[in-house]
């Protein structure tokens, strides 16, 4: 079957029995090249059916053993599929020197096994490049009808979830006027989804709000060329209007994050002290000062040279 990476030299046995790494924590990595990774630095590549099995259990949760077997081996009879699954689970256990999947009638990821498919929002707050990579890497499941459909759908769900998380974080940073960091997240969103026009608008707007008018215009030109080359289309009206606004050097309308207090919107009043205030203004006009209700002429002393 195509797409099954061969185990690293000696990894199948040595990874599980190395006494020095017996207490190392194990993590299932499913973004990019699927692999088992230990906290002591050891790595073992996953074959494509093993990777798909673990991805299903991480993303969809526990599942009946019989259903998983049929999905992984659609061309085998039910008994043959179950035997194949049993052998896979045994090899996984031998490689890890522990259970990776609980081998009951309902399969689930074993306790204590980590993975890299936490909700993107949880990880992206730490660093914008987090949670990057294609789910299950470049593994091909086209010859497994139902499994192939599941993989295609899971990849799209993950890509969408990460893009939405990047956009939400960028929007929050922009609202708090943290424009430099917002731009970092917006650029990562463009890397993940180059044809997302709202992401291009955000990059244009952030550059302009930072006073980088030339960069904002360059971002629009980059989008215009991309759409023309990839889709034979032009930017939509909202994007063109933003570009025109930037050309006119009119700042885009911004919604304040919070209302200004009334004391800032109108000058304070000296309630109950109108006579004193009037006397002070009159004295100022006459070149006098008022001290504790008494007016006196203020004489400017010459400055010694």
C-alpha positions in Angstrom: 0.0 0.0 0.0 1.5 3.4 -1.0 2.3 6.1 1.5 3.5 3.7 4.3 6.8 5.2 5.6 9.3 2.5 6.6 10.3 2.5 10.3 13.6 4.1 11.1 16.5 1.7 11.5 16.0 -0.2 14.7 13.2 2.2 15.8 10.5 -0.5 16.1 12.4 -2.4 18.8 14.8 0.1 20.3 12.1 2.8 20.8 10.2 0.6 23.2 12.8 -1.2 25.1 15.4 1.4 25.7 15.6 1.4 29.5 17.1 4.9 29.6 13.9 6.3 28.0 11.4 4.1 29.9 10.0 7.1 31.8 9.9 9.5 28.8 6.6 11.0 27.9 5.0 10.0 24.7 3.2 12.4 22.2 1.3 11.6 19.0 2.2 14.2 16.4 -0.3 14.4 13.5 0.5 17.7 11.9 3.1 17.4 9.2 4.8 14.0 9.0 2.8 11.8 11.5 5.1 10.3 14.2 5.4 9.2 17.7 7.7 11.6 19.7 9.2 11.0 23.1 10.3 13.8 25.5 13.8 12.4 25.4 14.1 13.3 21.7 13.3 9.9 20.1 11.0 9.9 17.1 9.2 7.0 15.3 7.4 7.7 12.0 3.8 6.4 11.8 2.5 4.3 8.9 -0.5 5.8 7.2 -3.2 3.5 8.7 -1.7 3.9 12.2 -1.7 7.7 11.7 -5.3 7.7 10.5 -6.4 5.5 13.4 -4.9 7.9 15.9 -6.2 11.0 14.2 -9.8 9.5 14.3 -9.5 8.8 18.0 -8.0 12.2 18.8 -10.5 14.3 16.7 -13.7 12.2 16.9 -13.2 10.5 20.2 -13.7 6.8 21.2 -15.1 4.6 18.4 -16.2 0.9 18.1 -13.4 -1.4 17.1 -15.5 -3.0 14.4 -16.2 0.3 12.7 -12.5 1.4 12.8 -11.4 -1.9 11.3 -13.8 -1.6 8.3 -12.7 2.1 7.7 -9.0 1.2 7.7 -9.4 -2.0 5.5 -12.5 -1.4 3.3 -11.5 -4.2 0.9 -11.0 -6.9 3.5 -13.8 -9.1 5.0 -14.9 -8.1 8.5 -12.8 -10.9 10.2 -9.7 -10.0 8.1 -10.1 -6.3 9.0 -10.3 -7.1 12.7 -7.2 -9.3 12.5 -5.3 -6.5 10.7 -6.4 -4.0 13.4 -5.3 -6.3 16.2 -1.9 -6.7 14.6 -1.5 -2.9 14.2 -2.4 -2.3 17.8 0.1 -4.9 18.9 2.9 -3.3 16.9 2.0 0.1 18.2 2.2 -1.2 21.8 5.6 -2.9 21.1 7.0 0.3 19.5 5.9 2.5 22.4 6.5 -0.1 25.2 3.1 0.9 26.5 -0.5 1.1 25.3 -1.1 3.9 22.8 -4.7 2.8 22.2 -6.9 1.0 24.7 -7.6 -2.4 23.0 -11.2 -2.9 24.1 -14.4 -3.2 22.1 -14.4 0.6 22.0 -11.0 2.1 21.0 -9.8 5.3 22.6 -6.4 7.0 23.0 -4.7 5.6 26.1 -4.4 7.8 29.2 -1.2 9.8 29.4 -0.6 10.0 25.7 -0.2 13.6 24.5 -1.0 14.9 21.0 -0.7 18.1 18.9 -4.3 18.5 17.9 -5.5 20.7 20.8 -7.9 23.4 19.7 -5.9 25.9 17.7 -7.0 28.9 19.9 -5.3 27.3 22.9 -2.0 27.1 21.2 -2.0 30.1 18.9 -2.2 32.5 21.9 1.4 31.4 22.7 2.9 31.8 19.2 1.3 32.5 15.8 3.2 29.7 14.0 1.7 27.1 16.4 -0.6 24.4 15.2 0.7 24.8 11.6 1.1 21.9 9.2 -1.3 19.8 7.2 -3.2 17.2 9.1 -1.5 13.8 8.4 1.1 15.5 6.2 1.3 14.3 2.6 -0.2 10.8 3.3 -2.6 9.7 0.6 -5.8 7.8 1.3 -7.4 8.0 -2.1 -7.6 4.2 -2.3 -9.7 3.9 0.9 -13.0 5.4 0.0 -14.7 6.1 3.3 -11.4 6.7 5.1 -10.2 9.0 2.3 -13.4 11.1 2.6 -12.9 11.3 6.4 -9.3 12.5 6.0 -10.3 15.1 3.4 -13.0 16.4 5.7 -10.8 16.4 8.8 -8.1 18.3 7.0 -10.5 21.0 5.9 -12.0 21.3 9.4 -8.6 21.7 11.0 -7.5 24.2 8.4 -10.7 26.2 8.9 -10.5 26.1 12.7 -6.9 27.4 12.7 -7.7 30.2 10.2 -10.7 31.3 12.3 -8.5 31.3 15.5 -5.8 33.4 13.8 -8.4 35.9 12.6 -10.0 36.1 16.0 -6.7 36.8 17.7 -5.7 39.4 15.1 -9.1 41.1 15.5 -8.7 41.2 19.3 -5.2 42.6 19.1 -6.3 45.3 16.6 -9.2 46.3 18.9 -6.6 46.8 21.7 -4.4 48.8 19.3 -1.6 46.3 19.5 -1.0 46.7 15.8 2.4 45.2 15.4 1.4 41.9 17.0 -2.0 42.0 15.1 -0.1 42.2 11.9 2.1 39.2 12.7 -1.1 37.1 13.2 -2.7 38.5 10.0 0.4 37.6 8.0 0.3 34.0 9.3 -3.4 33.9 8.3 -2.4 34.8 4.8 0.2 32.1 4.8 -2.5 29.6 5.8 -5.1 30.8 3.3 -3.6 33.0 0.6 -6.9 33.5 -1.2 -8.8 34.7 1.8 -9.7 38.3 0.8 -10.8 39.4 4.3 -7.3 38.5 5.5 -5.7 40.7 2.8 -8.0 43.6 3.9 -6.9 43.2 7.5 -3.2 43.4 6.4 -3.9 46.5 4.3 -5.8 48.2 7.2 -3.1 47.3 9.8 -0.3 48.7 7.7 -2.3 51.9 7.1 -3.1 52.3 10.8 0.6 52.0 11.5 1.3 54.8 9.1 2.7 52.5 6.5 0.7 53.7 3.5 3.1 52.3 0.9 3.0 48.8 2.5 -0.8 49.0 2.6 -0.8 49.8 -1.1 1.6 47.0 -1.8 -0.6 44.5 0.1 -3.5 45.5 -2.1 -1.4 45.1 -5.3 -0.3 41.7 -4.1 -3.9 40.6 -3.7 -4.9 42.0 -7.0 -2.2 40.1 -8.8 -3.0 36.9 -6.9 -6.7 37.0 -7.7 -6.0 37.7 -11.3 -3.5 35.0 -11.7 -5.3 32.3 -9.7 -8.9 33.0 -10.3 -9.0 35.5 -13.2 -11.0 37.8 -10.8 -10.7 41.2 -9.3 -10.9 42.2 -5.6 -14.4 42.7 -4.4 -16.0 46.1 -3.8 -15.2 46.2 0.0 -11.5 45.7 -0.8 -11.5 48.3 -3.6 -13.2 50.8 -1.3 -10.6 50.3 1.3 -7.8 50.7 -1.3 -9.4 54.0 -2.4 -9.7 55.2 1.2 -6.0 54.5 1.6 -5.2 56.4 -1.6 -7.1 59.4 -0.3 -5.2 59.2 3.0 -8.4 59.1 5.0 -8.1 57.0 8.1 -10.5 54.1 8.1 -13.5 54.4 10.5 -12.6 52.8 13.9 -15.0 51.9 16.6 -13.7 53.0 20.0 -13.0 50.0 22.3 -14.9 51.8 25.1 -16.8 55.0 25.6 -14.9 58.1 27.0 -16.0 59.2 30.5 -18.2 62.3 30.6 -15.5 64.2 32.4 -13.3 63.9 29.3 -16.1 64.9 26.9 -16.9 68.2 28.7 -14.8 70.6 30.9 -15.4 70.4 34.7 -17.5 73.1 36.4 -16.6 74.8 39.7 -19.9 74.2 41.4 -20.6 76.7 44.2 -17.5 78.9 43.4 -18.7 81.1 40.6 -17.8 84.4 42.5 -14.3 83.3 43.2 -13.9 82.1 39.6 -15.2 85.5 38.3 -12.8 87.4 40.6 -9.8 85.4 39.5 -10.6 86.0 35.8 -11.0 89.8 36.4 -7.8 90.0 38.3 -5.9 88.2 35.6 -7.2 90.7 33.0 -6.0 93.6 35.3 -2.6 92.0 35.7 -3.2 91.2 39.4 -3.3 88.0 41.4 -5.8 86.8 43.9 -4.6 85.2 47.1 -7.2 84.0 49.6 -9.8 86.5 48.3 -7.5 89.5 48.2 -6.3 91.1 45.0 -2.8 92.6 44.7 -0.8 94.1 41.9 1.8 91.6 40.6 5.1 93.3 39.8 7.6 91.5 37.4 11.1 91.6 38.9 13.9 92.2 36.5 15.9 89.2 35.7 19.6 89.4 36.7 22.0 88.8 34.0 
